[in-house]
Each structure stands twice: as structure tokens, then as C-alpha cells.
Amino acid sequence: MGAILEVTEYLKEPVGMAIAAVVVAGGYFFVKWVFAESEED
């Protein structure tokens, strides 16, 4: 539980918001890439 609270506190900072945006975008493109690969089979 403490780790979750630390992450939420970090996300309130501008740098944390930027890192969160990069992680979310990376996850989105990774999932999109995985599903694109599976459609070719």
C-alpha cells in the first residue's frame, strides 16, 4: 500500500506526469503491435 501512495504522490509532480504519459503511450503502442502481429497468422 505504501508503494501505491508513493507513486500517486510522484504523479502529482510535472516530471511524474511526463513519465506516466510516456509509459502509457509505450504500453498502447506495444499492445497495438502485439495485436497487429497476431492478425497476420
trRosetta pair geometry for C-beta under 8 A, 3 or more apart (Angstrom, degrees):
i j d omega theta_ij theta_ji phi_ij phi_ji
1 4 5.8 -54 -157 32 38 112
1 5 6.7 35 150 -16 68 105
2 5 5.7 -55 -151 37 36 111
2 6 6.4 38 152 -21 68 103
3 6 5.6 -52 -150 34 34 113
3 7 6.5 34 152 -19 65 103
4 7 5.8 -53 -150 35 32 111
4 8 6.5 29 154 -16 65 106
5 8 5.8 -54 -145 38 33 109
5 9 6.4 34 155 -19 65 105
6 9 5.8 -56 -150 37 31 111
6 10 6.3 31 152 -20 65 107
7 10 5.6 -56 -148 36 32 112
7 11 6.4 34 153 -23 66 104
8 11 5.6 -49 -146 31 34 113
8 12 7.2 44 152 -29 59 96
9 12 5.9 -47 -164 16 36 115
10 13 6.1 -53 -170 24 45 110
10 16 4.2 162 146 -107 73 140
11 16 4.4 -142 -103 139 29 125
11 17 6.3 90 -170 -74 65 60
11 20 5.6 48 -125 -48 101 146
12 16 6.7 29 39 62 35 141
13 16 4.4 91 60 6 85 108
13 17 7.1 -150 93 -9 44 85
14 17 5.6 -54 -150 33 34 113
14 18 6.5 33 154 -19 66 104
15 18 5.7 -53 -151 35 34 111
15 19 6.4 31 153 -16 66 105
16 19 5.8 -54 -146 39 32 109
16 20 6.2 35 154 -21 65 107
17 20 5.7 -54 -146 36 30 113
17 21 6.4 33 153 -22 64 104
18 21 5.7 -52 -150 33 31 113
18 22 6.6 30 152 -17 63 105
19 22 5.7 -54 -150 36 35 111
19 23 6.3 34 153 -19 67 106
20 23 5.7 -54 -146 37 32 111
20 24 6.2 30 156 -18 66 107
21 24 5.9 -54 -144 38 29 109
21 25 6.2 27 156 -17 64 108
22 25 5.8 -56 -145 39 29 110
22 26 6.2 31 155 -20 64 108
23 26 5.7 -54 -146 37 29 113
23 27 6.3 30 155 -18 63 107
24 27 5.7 -55 -148 37 30 112
24 28 6.3 34 152 -22 64 106
25 28 5.6 -52 -148 34 32 114
25 29 6.4 24 158 -11 65 106
26 29 6.1 -59 -147 41 29 104
26 30 6.2 32 154 -22 65 109
27 30 5.6 -54 -144 36 30 114
27 31 6.4 27 159 -16 65 104
28 31 6.1 -57 -150 37 27 106
28 32 6.3 27 153 -18 64 110
29 32 5.4 -52 -142 39 34 115
29 33 6.1 38 155 -23 66 105
30 33 5.7 -54 -148 35 29 112
30 34 6.4 30 153 -20 64 105
31 34 5.7 -51 -146 34 33 112
31 35 6.4 25 158 -12 65 106
32 35 6.2 -61 -149 41 27 104
32 36 6.3 30 152 -22 64 110
33 36 5.6 -55 -145 36 30 113
33 37 6.4 32 155 -20 64 104
34 37 5.9 -55 -153 33 30 111
34 38 6.6 24 153 -17 64 107
35 38 5.7 -53 -144 36 36 110
35 39 6.6 43 155 -27 65 102
36 39 6.0 -51 -153 26 31 114
36 40 7.5 36 151 -26 59 99
37 40 6.2 -54 -165 20 37 113
37 41 8.0 40 147 -26 62 97
38 41 6.1 -42 -166 14 46 115
